Amino acid sequence: MYNVNDTVVYGSQGVCKVTSITEKNLNGEIKKYLVLKPVYDERNTIFVPLDNQLLYSRLHKVLSAEEVNRIIDDIPSEDFLWVENETERKDCYKKILSGGNRQEISRMIKTLRYHRIQQQKSGKKLHSSDERFLKEAEKLLYDEIAVVLNMKPDDVLPFIKQKLSLCH
């Protein structure tokens, strides 16, 4: 169970603050909801029904600083996650993003950034769907890292690059 003021990650919405727990009457049935405000888009409000196991299962506590640093430290040794078949790759990346495993999201980012560089070397661009997956994965992971390490989202990638260059 989550409490008011908890910081959570909610599916592809990213990092949110639990602002309240409320009841709503829908068609004569009273249901309880967690009310979430995305940290970097406070114009939105998300209502997560407590009795909907699928939606509720998309909630995760934010990582600890130690977990964030471990994910960053593991980047150089991670295997690439490239799937040649475009349809299978899309399915794989959708599952990773919806699954919320930050280590897998990090592998996906590493893979897509590497593939983008390889494409640029041969005068090509990253496929538009891969570019969208990369942007979504980076937003999810970098926003969470920014919240955990108390920095701006735009400072996360330079921070990661600097941390990795100091390690090698």
Salt bridges, closest charged atoms under 4 A:
ASP6 OD2 - LYS61 NZ 3.21
ASP41 OD1 - ARG43 NH2 3.06
ASP51 OD2 - LYS31 NZ 3.46
ASP73 OD1 - LYS163 NZ 3.36
GLU86 OE2 - LYS90 NZ 3.55
GLU86 OE2 - HIS127 NE2 3.09
GLU104 OE2 - ARG107 NH1 3.11
ASP130 OD1 - ARG89 NE 2.95
GLU131 OE2 - ARG116 NH2 2.50
GLU131 OE2 - LYS135 NZ 3.52
GLU138 OE2 - ARG113 NE 2.68
ASP143 OD2 - LYS139 NZ 2.50
GLU144 OE1 - ARG102 NE 2.83
